[in-house]
Amino acid sequence: MKEFVEYIAKYLVDNPDEVSVEIKSEEERKIVLGLKVGPDDVGKVIGKQGKTAQAIRTLLTAIAAKEGKRAILDILD
């Protein structure tokens, strides 16, 4: 899941070298991921009215469901 979020984010931003994804917490059925991008690219990852971020979260939810988990994505400043 971490690699998936990183892959998607790198194609959305202008500076892919500044993209990093960290696992903030991992429990038996829940995983919290933190996505960090450069200050100029935060808007590109969030998108207009949060639609891009919501799309990434929807895909991440589907991937996590296949593994029997629940995934939460936090976009960090």
Rosetta constraint file for C-alpha pairs under 8 A:
AtomPair CA 1 CA 5 HARMONIC 6.41 0.50
AtomPair CA 1 CA 60 HARMONIC 6.98 0.50
AtomPair CA 1 CA 63 HARMONIC 7.11 0.50
AtomPair CA 1 CA 64 HARMONIC 7.31 0.50
AtomPair CA 2 CA 6 HARMONIC 6.29 0.50
AtomPair CA 2 CA 21 HARMONIC 6.32 0.50
AtomPair CA 2 CA 22 HARMONIC 7.31 0.50
AtomPair CA 2 CA 23 HARMONIC 7.44 0.50
AtomPair CA 2 CA 33 HARMONIC 7.19 0.50
AtomPair CA 3 CA 7 HARMONIC 6.00 0.50
AtomPair CA 4 CA 8 HARMONIC 6.29 0.50
AtomPair CA 4 CA 60 HARMONIC 7.98 0.50
AtomPair CA 5 CA 9 HARMONIC 6.07 0.50
AtomPair CA 5 CA 21 HARMONIC 7.28 0.50
AtomPair CA 5 CA 35 HARMONIC 7.79 0.50
AtomPair CA 5 CA 56 HARMONIC 7.49 0.50
AtomPair CA 5 CA 60 HARMONIC 7.57 0.50
AtomPair CA 6 CA 10 HARMONIC 6.08 0.50
AtomPair CA 6 CA 19 HARMONIC 6.88 0.50
AtomPair CA 6 CA 20 HARMONIC 6.65 0.50
AtomPair CA 6 CA 21 HARMONIC 6.10 0.50
AtomPair CA 6 CA 35 HARMONIC 7.84 0.50
AtomPair CA 7 CA 11 HARMONIC 6.76 0.50
AtomPair CA 8 CA 12 HARMONIC 6.62 0.50
AtomPair CA 8 CA 56 HARMONIC 7.92 0.50
AtomPair CA 9 CA 13 HARMONIC 6.42 0.50
AtomPair CA 9 CA 16 HARMONIC 7.64 0.50
AtomPair CA 9 CA 19 HARMONIC 6.98 0.50
AtomPair CA 9 CA 45 HARMONIC 6.74 0.50
AtomPair CA 10 CA 15 HARMONIC 7.61 0.50
AtomPair CA 10 CA 16 HARMONIC 4.60 0.50
AtomPair CA 10 CA 17 HARMONIC 7.80 0.50
AtomPair CA 10 CA 19 HARMONIC 6.38 0.50
AtomPair CA 11 CA 16 HARMONIC 7.19 0.50
AtomPair CA 12 CA 44 HARMONIC 6.49 0.50
AtomPair CA 12 CA 45 HARMONIC 6.49 0.50
AtomPair CA 13 CA 37 HARMONIC 8.00 0.50
AtomPair CA 13 CA 41 HARMONIC 5.57 0.50
AtomPair CA 13 CA 44 HARMONIC 6.29 0.50
AtomPair CA 13 CA 45 HARMONIC 7.08 0.50
AtomPair CA 14 CA 41 HARMONIC 6.76 0.50
AtomPair CA 15 CA 19 HARMONIC 7.51 0.50
AtomPair CA 15 CA 38 HARMONIC 7.04 0.50
AtomPair CA 15 CA 41 HARMONIC 7.51 0.50
AtomPair CA 18 CA 36 HARMONIC 7.67 0.50
AtomPair CA 18 CA 37 HARMONIC 5.49 0.50
AtomPair CA 18 CA 38 HARMONIC 5.49 0.50
AtomPair CA 19 CA 35 HARMONIC 7.38 0.50
AtomPair CA 19 CA 36 HARMONIC 5.77 0.50
AtomPair CA 19 CA 37 HARMONIC 4.58 0.50
AtomPair CA 19 CA 38 HARMONIC 6.96 0.50
AtomPair CA 20 CA 35 HARMONIC 6.04 0.50
AtomPair CA 20 CA 36 HARMONIC 5.27 0.50
AtomPair CA 20 CA 37 HARMONIC 6.59 0.50
AtomPair CA 21 CA 33 HARMONIC 6.72 0.50
AtomPair CA 21 CA 34 HARMONIC 5.57 0.50
AtomPair CA 21 CA 35 HARMONIC 4.65 0.50
AtomPair CA 21 CA 36 HARMONIC 6.25 0.50
AtomPair CA 22 CA 33 HARMONIC 5.75 0.50
AtomPair CA 22 CA 34 HARMONIC 5.22 0.50
AtomPair CA 22 CA 35 HARMONIC 6.74 0.50
AtomPair CA 23 CA 31 HARMONIC 7.31 0.50
AtomPair CA 23 CA 32 HARMONIC 6.03 0.50
AtomPair CA 23 CA 33 HARMONIC 4.64 0.50
AtomPair CA 23 CA 34 HARMONIC 6.28 0.50
AtomPair CA 24 CA 31 HARMONIC 7.75 0.50
AtomPair CA 24 CA 32 HARMONIC 5.42 0.50
AtomPair CA 24 CA 33 HARMONIC 5.55 0.50
AtomPair CA 24 CA 34 HARMONIC 6.23 0.50
AtomPair CA 25 CA 31 HARMONIC 5.86 0.50
AtomPair CA 25 CA 32 HARMONIC 5.25 0.50
AtomPair CA 25 CA 33 HARMONIC 7.35 0.50
AtomPair CA 26 CA 30 HARMONIC 5.97 0.50
AtomPair CA 26 CA 31 HARMONIC 4.42 0.50
AtomPair CA 26 CA 32 HARMONIC 6.38 0.50
AtomPair CA 27 CA 31 HARMONIC 6.15 0.50
AtomPair CA 28 CA 69 HARMONIC 7.70 0.50
AtomPair CA 29 CA 68 HARMONIC 6.79 0.50
AtomPair CA 29 CA 69 HARMONIC 4.44 0.50
AtomPair CA 29 CA 70 HARMONIC 6.00 0.50
AtomPair CA 30 CA 69 HARMONIC 5.45 0.50
AtomPair CA 30 CA 70 HARMONIC 4.67 0.50
AtomPair CA 30 CA 71 HARMONIC 5.86 0.50
AtomPair CA 30 CA 72 HARMONIC 7.84 0.50
AtomPair CA 31 CA 69 HARMONIC 7.32 0.50
AtomPair CA 31 CA 70 HARMONIC 6.30 0.50
AtomPair CA 31 CA 71 HARMONIC 4.95 0.50
AtomPair CA 31 CA 72 HARMONIC 6.34 0.50
AtomPair CA 32 CA 71 HARMONIC 5.88 0.50
AtomPair CA 32 CA 72 HARMONIC 4.74 0.50
AtomPair CA 32 CA 73 HARMONIC 6.04 0.50
AtomPair CA 32 CA 74 HARMONIC 7.42 0.50
AtomPair CA 33 CA 71 HARMONIC 7.46 0.50
AtomPair CA 33 CA 72 HARMONIC 6.13 0.50
AtomPair CA 33 CA 73 HARMONIC 4.94 0.50
AtomPair CA 33 CA 74 HARMONIC 6.13 0.50
AtomPair CA 34 CA 73 HARMONIC 5.93 0.50
AtomPair CA 34 CA 74 HARMONIC 4.75 0.50
AtomPair CA 34 CA 75 HARMONIC 5.84 0.50
AtomPair CA 34 CA 76 HARMONIC 6.34 0.50
AtomPair CA 35 CA 73 HARMONIC 7.14 0.50
AtomPair CA 35 CA 74 HARMONIC 6.11 0.50
AtomPair CA 35 CA 75 HARMONIC 4.80 0.50
AtomPair CA 35 CA 76 HARMONIC 5.80 0.50
AtomPair CA 36 CA 75 HARMONIC 6.20 0.50
AtomPair CA 36 CA 76 HARMONIC 5.12 0.50
AtomPair CA 36 CA 77 HARMONIC 6.64 0.50
AtomPair CA 37 CA 41 HARMONIC 6.17 0.50
AtomPair CA 37 CA 42 HARMONIC 6.18 0.50
AtomPair CA 37 CA 76 HARMONIC 7.65 0.50
AtomPair CA 37 CA 77 HARMONIC 7.58 0.50
AtomPair CA 38 CA 42 HARMONIC 6.59 0.50
AtomPair CA 39 CA 77 HARMONIC 7.17 0.50
AtomPair CA 41 CA 45 HARMONIC 6.60 0.50
AtomPair CA 42 CA 46 HARMONIC 6.29 0.50
AtomPair CA 42 CA 77 HARMONIC 7.42 0.50
AtomPair CA 43 CA 47 HARMONIC 5.71 0.50
AtomPair CA 43 CA 48 HARMONIC 7.92 0.50
AtomPair CA 44 CA 52 HARMONIC 7.87 0.50
AtomPair CA 45 CA 52 HARMONIC 6.24 0.50
AtomPair CA 45 CA 53 HARMONIC 6.07 0.50
AtomPair CA 46 CA 50 HARMONIC 4.95 0.50
AtomPair CA 46 CA 51 HARMONIC 6.84 0.50
AtomPair CA 46 CA 52 HARMONIC 5.39 0.50
AtomPair CA 46 CA 53 HARMONIC 4.66 0.50
AtomPair CA 46 CA 54 HARMONIC 7.94 0.50
AtomPair CA 47 CA 51 HARMONIC 5.55 0.50
AtomPair CA 47 CA 52 HARMONIC 4.74 0.50
AtomPair CA 47 CA 53 HARMONIC 6.55 0.50
AtomPair CA 48 CA 52 HARMONIC 7.23 0.50
AtomPair CA 50 CA 54 HARMONIC 6.09 0.50
AtomPair CA 51 CA 55 HARMONIC 6.13 0.50
AtomPair CA 52 CA 56 HARMONIC 6.32 0.50
AtomPair CA 53 CA 57 HARMONIC 6.20 0.50
AtomPair CA 54 CA 58 HARMONIC 6.11 0.50
AtomPair CA 55 CA 59 HARMONIC 6.33 0.50
AtomPair CA 56 CA 60 HARMONIC 6.11 0.50
AtomPair CA 57 CA 61 HARMONIC 6.02 0.50
AtomPair CA 57 CA 72 HARMONIC 7.36 0.50
AtomPair CA 57 CA 73 HARMONIC 6.40 0.50
AtomPair CA 58 CA 62 HARMONIC 6.42 0.50
AtomPair CA 59 CA 63 HARMONIC 6.37 0.50
AtomPair CA 60 CA 64 HARMONIC 6.10 0.50
AtomPair CA 60 CA 71 HARMONIC 6.64 0.50
AtomPair CA 61 CA 65 HARMONIC 6.04 0.50
AtomPair CA 61 CA 70 HARMONIC 6.60 0.50
AtomPair CA 61 CA 71 HARMONIC 5.77 0.50
AtomPair CA 61 CA 72 HARMONIC 7.84 0.50
AtomPair CA 62 CA 66 HARMONIC 6.55 0.50
AtomPair CA 63 CA 67 HARMONIC 6.95 0.50
AtomPair CA 64 CA 68 HARMONIC 6.26 0.50
AtomPair CA 64 CA 69 HARMONIC 4.99 0.50
AtomPair CA 64 CA 70 HARMONIC 5.67 0.50
AtomPair CA 64 CA 71 HARMONIC 5.88 0.50
AtomPair CA 65 CA 69 HARMONIC 5.38 0.50
AtomPair CA 65 CA 70 HARMONIC 6.47 0.50
